[in-house]
Amino acid sequence: MTKPTTASGNRGLQLEQGLIFEQDTPGATAVDLPALPHTRDRLGGMKNTKRIGLPGMSEPEVVRHYTRLSQKNYSIDSGFYPLGSCTMKHNPRLNEKMARLPGFADVHPFQPVSTIQGALELIDTTAHWLKALTGMPAVAMSPAAGAHGELCGLMCIKAAHIAKNQGNRTIVLVPESAHGTNPATAALCGYSVESIPANSEGRVDLAALKAALERSGSNVAAVMITNPNTCGLFERECIQVADMVHAAGAYFYMDGANFNAIVGRLRIGDLGVDAMHINLHKTFSTPHGGGGPGAGPTVLSAALAAFAPVPFVVHDAQGYSVEEQAGFGAAKDSFGRMKGYHGQFGVFVRALSYMLAMGSDGLKQASGDAVLNANYLMARLSTELTPAFPGPCMHECVFDDRFLKGTGVTTLDIAKALIDEGVHPPTMYFPLVVHGALLMEPTETESKATLDQFVDSLLHLARKAKAGGAEAEFKSAPQLSPRRRLDETKAARKPVLRWTPPAAGAASQAAE
Ligand SMILES: *Cc1c(COP(=O)(O)O)cnc(C)c1O
């Protein structure tokens, strides 16, 4: 199958277009302003007489440009998005309606506290839900994302060690299967990272953890474990992990980004966890994937609560107020401030709206359905693909590339061919402990029909690869997308972030 060429470069009604700068019509404008009245120039000869480099465009051209750009952005609103470890689920429109209520949308963080009592109550009520759902006594609401929540947790841990004169604890233990943000956070916090291997089941190797704690226990500050982990498996031995970590004088950080699999079913406070961030934008349905805003409230155990960052909301007989200053009053031991203002307020509104609409019974059903959907994918796909670990799984399932052995086709080729099938590819080559991984998280909001269509496409590709002779076709996928295979390494390492006008007479700079 070759890609048909068209004179325009357009395909069907998918239009090719240059950058906005390449569409420049000098003098064109989207507004029709009356001529300026004559005023005396007070710039003393400094007036700019050259063009300032903004493209000239009419209103319909501007509208079409941005509308087309928005359509190039694949999203959960356009189709199935099985990206593992991301919880790309439907975001109920009710949440958006609530976040846009003028009382919430127009509130300003500098308003006097007496005028924002309702907003502070909303933050406090959201915090109450998070504490109740995790069985933890405290929560820091200000972190702006999951990774920021990890930083919050580790900074609380660091402050707690320093308060006990244990600043010598400089090591953080992280399993091999950890999300990349875990070791990155520990490093940013000034810790050195020691990796703990996984056992053959894809879970933390308890014996290896024990050995690491015996080797350097008095220098270990914390252990960070994702649960359910990025192999889609529940870490069954968390209580033993907590006991071992506490016996060594360290703290237990749990990465709670995968909370969607357990919400309403497990109180992580019962596992002995000291700190865990919750990605409100994943579990509690705020649109994400384009870089934010999200929110990563971090629940804290009694041992860490006093070190929580400012600001935080306090509620007493006088009503709601905000503790702003570390080192004073209720924030006496706070490690300080990690973000301007009070946190991602709009995300809190969406999260609370979602929790209230779902109710505790609805949240419990959502996690159950998320796990059921992942197991359905795993069961159907296991007929042709090779699961990396024996099931059942939690909210996501992971396959390795043994099913492609000898075919010449790789995980990457399968992912690219899925684009031609109209499916956003799953997470690839992660977790790193799985060879040629395909990690898929369907979430609870996809119907059986959608899952079946996805499975049918993937089974078709797996059979085609195994039948042989299709290697060249796979290597040239995607055939039907506006762009084919891009040099992703070059794009990451040498991004072209600035458009420069082509030299007179030269061909315009490639828009890819
Ligand atoms: C998404 C995710 C994170 C990071 O969350 P951000 O909000 O993207 O910073 C951390 N750990 C795991 C397991 C995740 O899936």
The ligand as an SDF file (V2000), in Angstrom:
LIG
                    3D

 15 15  0  0  0  0  0  0  0  0999 V2000
    2.1550    9.8280   36.2350 C   0  0  0  0  0  0  0  0  0  0  0  0
    3.0470    9.2190   37.2190 C   0  0  0  0  0  0  0  0  0  0  0  0
    3.9270   10.0050   37.9980 C   0  0  0  0  0  0  0  0  0  0  0  0
    4.1560   11.4830   37.7740 C   0  0  0  0  0  0  0  0  0  0  0  0
    3.0140   12.2690   37.8480 O   0  0  0  0  0  0  0  0  0  0  0  0
    2.9700   13.7060   37.1350 P   0  0  0  0  0  0  0  0  0  0  0  0
    1.6620   14.2840   37.5630 O   0  0  0  0  0  0  0  0  0  0  0  0
    3.0860   13.4620   35.6820 O   0  0  0  0  0  0  0  0  0  0  0  0
    4.1440   14.4880   37.6560 O   0  0  0  0  0  0  0  0  0  0  0  0
    4.6770    9.3660   38.9690 C   0  0  0  0  0  0  0  0  0  0  0  0
    4.5990    8.0340   39.1430 N   0  0  0  0  0  0  0  0  0  0  0  0
    3.7830    7.2580   38.4030 C   0  0  0  0  0  0  0  0  0  0  0  0
    3.7400    5.7750   38.6690 C   0  0  0  0  0  0  0  0  0  0  0  0
    2.9820    7.8190   37.4120 C   0  0  0  0  0  0  0  0  0  0  0  0
    2.1880    7.0400   36.6690 O   0  0  0  0  0  0  0  0  0  0  0  0
  1  2  1  0
  2  3  1  0
  2 14  2  0
  3  4  1  0
  3 10  2  0
  4  5  1  0
  5  6  1  0
  6  7  2  0
  6  8  1  0
  6  9  1  0
 10 11  1  0
 11 12  2  0
 12 13  1  0
 12 14  1  0
 14 15  1  0
M  END
$$$$
